[in-house]
Amino acid sequence: MSDSTMPTRLGGELYVPYSVFSALGVSASSEDNVLNLSSGGETLSFSTTEGYVYDQNLNSYSTPAYDMNGSVYVPVKLCCGKFGLSYSTLSAYGETVLRITDGSASSDSSFASAQSSAIESAINAYKGITPSQPSDNVPPTPPQPTEPPIPEVEEQPAQKPARVYLTFYGAPTTGTTPAILDALQSAGRLATFFLPTDTSAWPDDIIRRIVAEGHTPALLLNADEQTSSEDMLASLTAANDRLNFLTGVSARIISNDTGCNKLTQAQRDALTGAGYRLWDATLNCGDDTQSSARAYATTAQQFASTTATIILRLHHSRNTAQTVQLLTGYMSRQGIPSSRVTFGTTPINSASDTR
């Protein structure tokens, strides 16, 4: 890949050079500044100079082609629909990858899991990131312990969770969170974002996007039994003031980073008395410490071992977006429902008898 062949978005539509479709069996020809693409008896004709596009039946369309980077860029959605192809976007290593396939292709989740290393290598090659080379003056790196193999994902498990609450802990980042939100939007899933009460770490535009796309904003304490109730409530109030200023909403759902059981009963009473609902994650995805393929596989294994409701803790790491894409694909295949946390939902936490 190079800058001259990268997909782009124009007028809200994804575009690629027409040669992408040529590689998938679509014939291309050009005459009098008109690009003709054809496959399976279907034809699209694009005039970049006059801005029109029509098919073999002279039906016209509203997404023209454009001359860019020395090539003709054509609309992905229109061409895929016309020539019997499919397209999707994959979130990988902080980037969005466009995938165009024919009917013989594997699922996105299977492809992303199997080709994780190849995708990372391609992205790094485009960015000019190369593995460090050994130097004569630097002692060789001692051999690292061999990682255990990534477990197989059971596609027809005997058990599955009754419901999964997707929750994201920590401060969003401009480098990783947009791809996470893209993955959730593509999967049609809503989630809960536990934002640290230190609002200096909040990227304002991303906070606005979280709320605008229907996700639940929640607040994350970092407290222990020595933290006064007054300090906790003051930090929550300050964070809510900022959240309300940015989005017009306030958060009544909260969690403690190390678990609600690390708070005293008096602290919990003060929080619930102030109108907050305490939640805890029941399963850590491990997306912040493992590759996306391993985080997905180990989490899917946990899903297959229970029928209980799971509150899944995810993060904002470079592997999170791809992990979300893999997991939501698996959940869709298994018919596992998910929800965002709402104020009317009965809390599930380690300091309560509610499970």
N, C-alpha and C positions, 0 to 999 in steps of 0.2 A: 504494500500500500504506500501511497505517496499523497502529498497535498493535492495533486491534480486528479486523483481518483477517489478521494474521500467522499462519502455521502454528505449531503447538505440538506438543510430545511429551508424551503422557500414558500412564502405564503401559507405556512402551516402544513405543507406537504413535504414528505421525504423525496429527495431526488438522488439519482445515481447516474454515472455515465452509461450510455446505451450499451457499451461493451459488456457490462455486467450481465445483461440479458442475452447477449450473443453467446456468452459462456454457458448459458443454460439452454441452448438449442433454439433461440429465437433468431431468425434470419434478419439481417440488416442490409439495407441498400440506400443510396442517396442519389437524388436526381433533381436538378434545378433548386438546390437549397431546401429540399424536402427529404426528411429522414423517414424511411419506411421500415417498420418492424412487422414481422409476420411469423405466425406459428399456428399449426392446427387449423388452417383455414381462416384465421382471424388476422386482421391487419390494422395497424395504427400508423397514421401519417402525420408527421410533425413539421410545421414550418416555423423555424425560429425567427425568421425575418418578419413574418406577418402575424405570428402569435396564434395560429390556429392548429387544431388537432381534430382529425376525424377518422372514422373506421371505414371498413370496406363497404358498409351500407350508407355511408355519408352522414352517419350520426356524429355530431360534434360534441366535444368535451371541454370543460373549463380549466383543465390543467395543462398548459402548453409546455413545450420543451424550451430549454435555454442554452445558449452558447456560453460555456464556462471552461476555464482552464484548458483551452484547446480541444474541448470535446463537446458533444451535445448531451446535456443532462435531461433525463426523462423522469416522469413521476412514477414512483414505485407502486403506489396503490393501484393506479389505473392499469399499468402494464401487467402487474401480477394478476389482477382480476380478468384481464382480457386473454392472457396466455396460460391460464390454469396453474399459476404459481402461487406460493404463499410467502408472506414476509412477517417477521417479528423482530423485536429488539431485545437484546440480551444485555444485562448489566454485568460488567466484568472488570474488576480491578480499577474501579473508579471511572470507567469509561462506558459508553453505550455502543454496543456492537449491533449492526444491522445484519440480519440473516435472511437470505432469500432462498427458497427451496422448492423442489418439485415434490410430487406425491410419494417418492421413494425415501424421503429423508426421515431420520429418527426424530423423536420429540426434542424440543428445545432443552428440556432438563437433562435428557440422556446425552445429548450432544455436548452441552456445557460441562457436564460431569466428566465425560470421557475425554474431552479435548481441552480441559482446563489449562494444562501446561502449554499446549500449542497456542491457545488464545493469548496467554500471558506473554509468550515469546514474541508473537506477532505485534502485540501492543508495544512491548519494550523495544522491538526493532524499529517500529515507526517513530518512537520517541527518541531513538538514538541511545537507549540505555543498553549497555553491553555488560556481560558478566565480567567481574574483575579478573585480570590475568595475573598469574603468579609471577613474582619477581625474584631474581637471583638473590636479592638482598633481604628478602622476607622469608622467614621459615615457613615451610608448608603447613597448612591448616591440618590439625590432627583429625583423623577420621571421626565422623559424627556417628552416633548410634543410629542404626537402621530403624526407620519408623515402621510401626506395624502397618500392614496393608489396610487400605480403606475398606470398611465392611460392605458387603453386598446389601442393597436396599430391597426389601421384600415388597413386591408390587401387589400382592394380594394377601395382606396380613389377616390373621384371624381376629385381631382386635384393632381398634382405632379410637382415638380420643373422641369424646362426645362433642367437644368444641375446643378451639385453640384461640386464645387471646394473644395476638401479636403485639409485643411491647418493645419499645426501643429506649434504652437507658443511656443518659449522658447528653452532652451538648452536641447538637447537629454541627456539621462542618460543610463548608462550601465545596470541598473536594469529594465528599462521599455521599452526603445526604440527598442531593438531587437525584442521583442514580437509584437510591433506595426508594424514593417517592415515585420515580418512573416505574420501578419494578412492581410496586404495590398497585399503581394505577393500571398497569398493563394486566395484572392478575385480577383486578376488580375487588381488591381486599382493602379493608380499613384497619387501622392500627391505633395504638396509644403511644404517645411520645412523652416519656418522663424527662422533663427538662430540669437541669440543675437550678437551684434557687439563686445561684450566682449568675445574674443576667448579663454580666460583662462577657460571658462566653457565648451568648446567643447571636447568631447571624440573623438580623431582622427580617430579611426577605424570605429566608427559609422558614422562619417561625410563621410568617404570614401564609406561606404556601401550605404548611402543615394543616393549618386551620381551614384555609379556603378549600382544600381538597377533602374535607370531611373527617379528618382524623381527630382524635381526642387529645388535646394538650393536657398534660398532667405535670406535677411538680415532684422533684426528687430531692429529698433531704440527705444530708451527710452528717448524721447525728449519732451520738451514743448516749449512754445513761447519764453522762456528766453534763450534757447540753441542757440548758434551762428551757422550760416550756415557753417562756417569754421570748427567748432568742429564736426558737423554732418558728413560733407564730409570726414574729416580726419579719423573718426572712421570707416566709410564705406570703405575707402581705405585700412586701416589696416586690417580689417576683410577680404576683398577680397584678399589681399596679402596672408593671411593665408589659405584661401579657395583654392586659385590657387596653393599654395605650396602642399596642401594635395591631391587635386583632378585634377588639371590642368584646372579647369573652374573658372569663376568669376560669381558673382550674380549682375544682374541689376534690379531685382524685390525687392522692399522693402516695409515695413509697419512700422507704429509707434504703439508701444504697447498700447497706450491709444487712438489711432485713428488719422488719418491724419488731421481731423478737429481741432486738438489741435495745429497744426502748423500754423504759419502765412502764408499769401500768398507769402511773400518774401522768407520764408524758402522753401516752396513747389517749387517756381520758381527756387531756387538755386539747389534743388535736381533734378528736371526734366531737368534743363539746363545742369546738369552734366551727363545726360544720364540714369537716374533711372526712373523706373515706380512705382508709388505709388498705393498700394492696401490696402483695409480694409476688414476684415471679416464682413459679414452681419448677422450672426447667431452664437451665442456661444453655443457649445454643452453641456457645463456644466459637462464634464467628469472629471474635476479636483475637483469638489465640491459635486458630487452626485455618487450614485452607478451606475455601468454600466447599469443595467436594467432600472433605472429611466432616466439616460441620454439618452439612446436609445429611450425609449418610448416618452419622451417629445420632442426630436428632430424629431422623426417620425411624431408626431402630427403637428409640424411646417411644415414639408415637405408636409403634406396633406392639408395645408391651402393656398398654393401658386402655381402659375405656373411660377414664376420668377426664375432667376438664383440665386443660393445661394452660398455664400462663407462661408463654415463652419469652425469655429475655434475650433480646438482640441488642446490637450496639450500632456504632457508626464507623466501623472499620472499613478498610479497603476491600475486604472480602464480603462485606455484609450484603450488598446489593445482589451479587450473584447467588449468595446463599438464599436470600429471599426468593429469588426467581426459581431456584431449584425446589425449595420447600413448598412454595405455593403451587407449583406444577404438580408435585406429589400429592398435596392436599386435594387438588382438583380431581386428580385421577382416582383417589380413594374416597371422594365425597366427604371430606372432613370440613365442617363449617368453621368459620372464624368470625370474630367480632372485635369491635373496639370496646373499651371499657366506658361505661356511662355512669352517671351518678345514680341512676335507678337500679344498677346491677349490684347484687349482693357481693360485698368484698370477699376476696379469698386471700388470706395472709397467714403467715406462720405464727401470729400472735392470737389467732382466733380459732374457735372450734369449727368454723364454717369451712367446708372443703368443696 
